[in-house]
Amino acid sequence: PTANEDSTVYIIVQGLDLIDSEEVMTSSFGFNASDYQKLGNVTIGDVKIDLNNFELIIGDGGFEYYVVALPLVSDQLLITISPTKHFSGTIEGVLLTTISDSTSADTTTGVEQKFMKKFKLSFNPIVDGVNINIVTTSTEEDIAARISLTGLSLVDSDSEVLNIVLCD
């Protein structure tokens, strides 16, 4: 999914159903550890997730992810993600599903299979305003007026450049 900076991305998770009633499934949703600090808000269903509740796991290839358990639903689950203010770029996410099947009375001999689906969220930069104070003074006819520009700065300096052009 793609959205503009300072916007929310919506993800619908569906089809998390078991085929075999003897199996047990758990699902987690999370983000690459290097992208975790880019998160602003995460909501799963109607519940706002405290980012401190994400758990660090080691995925395939030694990659680290912060994940939180997903409730199991038979139809679909809406997840909303907002990055930190003024973030533009990509955040890598992961949906991790673990299925366990213990066909014997001895649950230690069961089979466990993990499935990892990675995805990317892209947030496009947008142009924000500038901070500027313009102070003018009155003057007499045929005398140049003085204009002062103070407090000149970008609202979002991570992806924007400010150019000033003076014209007659």
Steps between C-alpha positions, in 0.01 A plus 500: 500500500602858429389826662622856534713615791296562818226265372369164619532169314223240527573128473233232494608156619263224394494128445674400824301178529611148589424214264566226754306533826781320687742782424567805712585832338654816640563816301717802563537827320808717519774709352869474418698604808682773306161650398329465838591853620323646192160392634258754638175309562387144435140385542386139464124476466367753751800475733783755497821306559753631749830485311667383823300176473679388183735206559839459332540178298767368265362411157641322196857596417555647846284807433348654812133593517278657762167317498169496686245215504200526271157389615370208292197596296320302234420782261736799498698728728577868433845628598578873479854634507617860530869588494666764714430860400664608172642151429538417132653178373438129536412287801533120473231296671443130557207269561620190686271199530590185694297181460545208739356155445532237769330189365597281792421515868862600556498871406881514499512297176280744308601684187540878489522708184566876483393721213638851456351750255697823462351821363605862456319817593603807301442855614554767233646836604276806477597865505436661835497873568779724620530696821561868427443836663495806276554837664464819297554859602336809359712743308468824310446527129806427281686334789561124496287301740659249734355149517627253758453124470542322833436152630543356152496117515341194347214327680634162379871500427555128428408511133457864406728783388430869544605750233446874535471717190484880526337683213473869413 
